[in-house]
Amino acid sequence: MNVIKTAQARCRAAAARCDITPPVGIYHRMWGAALHDRATGVHRPLEATLMWIEPIRSGESKSQNAEAPAGASVIVSLDHCVLDSAEMSNIRSAISLAAGLPAESILVTLTHTHGSGWMSRSRSHLPGGELLGPYLDSLAARLGELAVEAKSRIVPVSVVYQSGKCDLARHRDFYDKERGRYVCGFNPAGLADDSLLLASFLTESGERLATVVNYACHPTTLAWDNTLISPDWVGAMREVVEREAGGLCLFLQGASGDLGPAEGFVGDTEVADRNGRKVGYATMASLATMPPPGTQYRYSGPVTSGTEIGTWRHEIVSGIDQARFETCRWKDIVVELPYRHDLPSLEVTTAEREHWQEREVAARNAADEATVRKCRAEVEQRTRQITRLNALVPGPAYPLKIRLGILGDAIWIFVPGELYQVFQRQMRSRNPDHPVFVSTLTNDWQPGYIPPASTFGYGIYQEVIAATAAGDLEILIESVSRQLKTFLA
């Protein structure tokens, strides 16, 4: 091999950002073990980062008022943990109406910070819940305005893809030998995907418009002892990248169902910032060696010195490659995932919740804080299970809607739910000639976790609460792989 080709793309794009921090006092409880309900302050603001991407329009007017061309897409990254399916639909509808794009071209993805609080209208009756509805209404409207803002300043860009490494993410299915059960926490011996994938969007003048960071690691640094609204480690990561590289930083949460920071589940915001800086500086290390757009790295022959030195240089790529960079295609697919046969019923789950609610009242009357914490956690688990059961599509299987994209040399996969790391590992190993971006929690949180078959039957948290059956992740991997093969061809 005497040439190294740089993965890249050419398109038109714009980036925009707005503050989406909820008001202090809003319902904030995210953790079953939390004893608070309302947010008491703000660690860092929550943000929405939006990117408008569309194909190069050869020979056409670049009028900013032109209609969106076929192939245009909007990607929105929100600092929230989970949003109900209806809220995702409301947001996409608001953007569609404001920006003139079909709803299927709008991808709303979540950074999955657990410091944002549980934003669901179903919790409006709880302390601080009266603020949820107005906040969510204003969020959808603001994102529509943000899309219009981005549309007004679309410019031609070059996209350079780069990969890196970061070891913040660690395996989080840990077997507690003393108690004889699995817990959701740092597993020092577990395998963890450390891949960091970047897309740098550069204007024709060389200015960095935006950096997309795709990394898989649960933002669970902050847990039940934290009462502050927070983007968790994602906030400090963005701060580093934007300060050092310029432009905006848009984060895409990868397949992190079994991945989280080694140091997490704490109340100290400095730990979250430290974790974020780790990812931020790993990103900067990769950006520092990113080659110029429109070039490849070719062996240029020996130079006689003390010995024969083999030299390489960056050179402009051919017209054929330049044409390939301008590929911008999208495809929607649906994969049917059978439900597990032992899904709990609504009736049983509701009865269990009532039982734990009664126990919580008794524990409060007895001033037994440890039991109160446990009861609240048990009630929360049943509440989430009820929400999940109500949200599932009727029938024997869940229709998982996935959007595939080809942008220049890269593959982009946007998928709902929470997938284990094996999904992105397989997608990348099966497509070694392409950078593969995997964004989970896109357009819906449901059907929740989709774990591999090997985790079933061990009492692992993600498997216990999963609605999908053993083997569904493997079905998903094979289905997406086959669709990609056809799409690429």
N, C-alpha and C positions, 0 to 999 in steps of 0.2 A: 504494500500500500504506500503510494507516494503522495496521496492527497487526503486531507481531512476536511470533509465538508461540514460547514456550520449550518445547523438547523435554523431556519428563519422563515419569514413570511413578509408579504407586502399587502397592506390594506388601507382603509381609511378608518380613523378612530378618534374618539374624544373621551376624556375622563372628567368626572365631576364628583364633588364630595359635599356632604352636609352633616350637621350635628343632629343626632336622633336621640339624645339623652332624655330619658323620661324625667318627670318631676320628682324631686325628693319627696318621700312619703308615699309613693306608689307601692302597690303590692309587689313584693320582691322575693318572697320565699321560693327557693328553688330546690332546697335539700330537705329530705324527710327529717333529718336530725336538727334542723334549724329551729330555734326558739323564737325568732323574730318573724314578723310579717311584712313590715314596711321598710323601705330603704331609708337609711338615716343620712346618707350623703353620697358623694360621687368621688370615686377614685380617679378615673379618667373618663372623659366623655365617650359615649357610644357614637359610632359613626356609620354612615352609609356611603359606600364608594361604588360609583357606577361607571361602567365602560360601555361605550357605543362602538360596535365593530361592524363594518360593512365592506363589501368588495371594492376594489379599485374600479372606477368607472371610466374606462378608456374612451377618450374623445367626447365625453359628456361635460356639460356645464357643472362647475363645482358650486353652484348656487347653494347657499346655506338653507334656502327655503324649499329646496327640491324635496319631492316625496322620497321616503326611505326606499332604497332599491331592494330587489329580491336578494336574500342572503344576509340582510342586516339583522343583527342581534344586539340585545342589551343584556349585560351581566351586572347584577346588583349584589354586592356583598354587604350583609347587615350584621351588626354586632348584636345578635340575639341568639338564644340557645335553641328554642323551638317556637314555632308559630303554628297555630291551628290551620288546617287545610283551607278553611274559609278566609282566613286573613291573607294567606298566600294568594288566593284567587283575587281578593280585593285589591291587593297591591299590583298584581299583574294587569288587572282590568284598568286600574287608574293610570298606569304607565302606557298601556295600549291606547287608551282614549286620548291621553295627552300628546303622545309622540307619534301616533299614526302607525303603530306596528301591530301585527297580529300577536295575540297572547302567547302563541307557541314559540315566538321568537324572543320572549322575555324570560330570563333565567334569574330567579331570585334565590340566592344561596345564603346560608347562615354561617358565621364564624364559629358558632356553637359555644360562645362564652357562657359559662354557668353563673357569671356574676351579673347578668342582665336582669335576672328575675324571670318568673314564669308569666309570660304575656298572653293571657287567655281570658276572653270575656266570661268564660265559665267561672272565673274566680272573682267576679265583680262584687259578690256579696261578702267577701272577706275584707279585713282591714286594709285600706289602701286600694281596694278593688274598684272603688268608684272612679278612679283616675284611669283605669285601663281602657275603657271604651273610647273616651275622647282622645287619649294618646294614640290608639291604633288607627282611629279615623284620620288624625292629623298626619300620621306616618304615611299612609297610602297617598294622601294628597301631596305631601312634600316630595315623595319619590316621583310622582308624575311631573312635578315642576322640575325636578333634578334631571329627568330624562330630556325634557325640552331644552334645558340649559346646555346639556351635553350635545344635543343635536345641532344646536346653533353654532358650534365651533369645531365641527369635524374637519380633520386635516389628513393628508396622506402620511403614512408612517411606515417605517421598517420595523419588523419584530425580530429580535434575536433571542433564540432559546438557549438556555444554559442550565446545566445540572450541578448540584453541589451535595454536601452532606451536612447533617446536623444531628447530634445524638440527644437532643432534649426528649424526644419521644422514646418511651420505654414500654415494654410489655406490661400489661396491667391485670392479667389473670393469675393471681398468686394463691398457691395452696398453703393454707395455714395448718401445718402438721399437728400442732398442739390441739387444735379444735376439730381437726378432721374435716375441713370444708374449704371451698374456694371463697376468696374475697376479691373485691375489685380494688386492686392496689398494686403498687410497684412490685414487679417480679424481676429481680436481678438476673435470673438465669434465662429469661424469656427472649425470644427473637423479636427484634424491633426494626422496622423499616426506617432507615435514616435518610432516605432520598429527599432532596430538596429540589424542586423544579421551578425555573424562573422563565418569565417572558418579559423582555424589556422592549417597550414601545418607544421608538425614537422618531422625532420629526425630521423633516428634510434638512433642517439646520443643525441636527445632531442633539437637540435638546431632548431630555428624557421626559416623555409625557406621563408614563406610568410604568410600574413594575408589578407584574402579577406573581405572587408567591404561592405556590402549591405545596403544602406540607401537611402531614397527617399526625396530629397530636391533640388530644382532648384539652380544651382550655379549662382544666379543673384544678388549677393552682389554688384558687379561692373556693372555699366550701361553706359549711354551715355556720362557722364563726364570723364570716364576712357579712356585714350589713350594708356595704357600699355598692352602688351601681358601678360596674367595671367591665371592660372588654377583656379582662384577664391578661394573659401574656401577649395576646395579639396587639394590644395597644402600644406597648413599648417596642415591639418588633416593627410596627409601622413607623413609629417615631424615628427609630434608627435609620431605616431605609430612606425615608423621605428627607431627613436631615443630611445624610451622607450622599445620596444618589440624586436627589431632586425628583420632582414629579410626585404623583400620588402612588400609594402602595395598596393594591387590592389583594386581599387574602382569600384563598380557596381552601377550605378544609378537606383534606384527603380522607382516605378510608381508614378511620382511626378508632373503629369499634373496640379494638383491644389495645389501644395505645394511649398513653398519657404521660405527663411529666413525672420524673422520678420523685421530685420534691413537690408535693401537691396536697390538696385537701386541708389547707391551712387558712388562717384568717389574715395573714400578714401580706399586705399589698406589695411590699418590697420584694417578696419572693416571686410574685407574678411578674414584676418589672424585670427582675434578674433573668427569669426564664425567657421573657420576650427579647431581651437584649442578646441572649444567646442565639436565637434564630435570626435576629436582625443582623448581627455581625457575620454569621455564617452566610447570609444572603449577600452581604457586601463583599465577602471573600470571593464569592463566585462572580459577582458583577465586575470585580476588579480585573478579571482575566477574560472578560467577554470580548470576542473579536469584533472588528468593525462589520457593520451590515453590508451585504452585497459582496462578501469576500469568502474565499476558502483558503486553507493553509496547505501550500504545496512544497514538496521537496524540490529544491532548486540546484542541487549538485554540490560537489566537494570544493572546498577551498584549502589550498596547501598552507599549512602553518607549521607548528611543531609536529603535527600529524595531519592526516586528511580529515578535515572538519566537514561534516554533512550539514548543509544549511537549508533552512526553510524560510518561506516568506508568504505573506498574505497577498493574494491576487484577486482581481475582480472575476466574478463567476460569469459563465457563458449566458447567452440569451435564453437558452433552453431552461437553465436553472432559474433564471429570473422569472420566466413564465410560470414555472412550478410554484414559486413563492406566492403568486397571486391567487392560488386556489383558496376559495372560501365557500365551503359547502356545509349544509346541515341536514340532518336526518333524524326523524323521530321514530322510535321503536317502542313496542310494548312487550314485556316478558311476563308471562303468567306464572306466579309463584304460589304453589298450593299452601293453604293454611295448615298448621299443625293439627293433628286430630284431637289433641287434649287441651284445646283452648278453653279457659275457664268461662263459665256463663256469667252474664250480667247479674242474674239473680244471686248466685253464690258470692260473687265479688262484692255486691252491694251489702249483703248480709254480713260479710266479714268486716267491711268498713264500719258498719253500725256497731259491731262488737267492739272494735278498737276505739271508736269514738266514746263509747260508754266507759271503757277502761281509762281513757284519757281524763274524763271528768272526775272519776274517782281518784286518780293519781294527783290531780290538781288540788282536790279537796284535802288530800293527805300531804300536800307539799312535797311530793316525791318527784324531784326534777328528773332523775334518771329514767323513771318509768314514763313520765310525761314525754320525754324525748323519744323513747322507743315507740310509744303509742302514736305520736304524731308522725313518725316515720312509717309505721304500718298503715295508718290512715292515708298518708300521701301515696304510698305504693298502690293501694286499692283505687284511689281516685284516678291515678294515671292509667291504671288498667281499665277502668270504666271508660275513660276518655278514648283510649285506644280501641276498645271493643266497639264503641259507638261510631268511631271514624272508619272502621274497616268496611271495604266494599262488600256487599252481600255476594254470596256464592262460594264455591269451593276454593277459589284462588284470588290472590291480589294482583291486579294488573299494574305492574310497575312501569311507569312511563319514563323513558330515558331519551336524552337528546345527545346525539353524536355530532361532532364537528371536525372538519378538516380545515385548518388555517395554515396555509403554506405546508411546511414539513411536519407539523404537529397534529396530534389527535387530541381532541377534547371530549371528555365524557362527563355529562352532568346527570346525576342520579339521585333520586329521593332516598330517605332513610339513612341508616347508619350501618356501614359495611365494615367487615374486618379487613385488615391490611392485606390479606392474601389476594383480594380482588385487584388492587392496584399492582401488586407484585406480578400477578399473572398477566395483566394487560400490558405491562411494560416488557416482561420477558418474551411475550408472544409477538411483540411489535418492536424489535430492537433497533430498527432503522428510523424510528419516530419518537420524539418526545411525547409522552402520554400524560396529559393533565386529567386528574380524576377529582371531581368536586362532588361531595356527598351533601345531604341535607338541602337539595336543590328542588324548589317548587313544592316540597312537602316533607314533613318529618315522617309521615307514615310510609311503610308499615313498621317503623321503628328499627330495632336491630335486626340485621340479617347475618347471623353467625355461621361459620362452617359446620359441617356435619360432625366433625370430630369433637366439638365442644358440648354436644347434647348429652344429657344424662349425668352430668357432674355437678349440677347445682350452681353453675356459673351464672352470675347475674344477667348478663346480656342474653343468655339462652333461656333462662327462666321466664323473662318477660317478652321474649320474641313471639310474634304472631305467626311467623312463617315456619315451615317445617324443616326438619333436618334434610340437607341436600339441596335446599333452595339456592344457597350461595353458589354452589357448584353449577346448578342449572343456569344461573345468571351469568357466570363466567363463560360458560360454553356458548350461550345464546349471544352475548355481546361480542365474543370473539368471532363468531361466524358472520354476524352482521358487519363487523368492522372489515373483515376480509373482503366481503362483497363491496362495501362502501369505498374502500381504498382502491379496488380494482376499477 
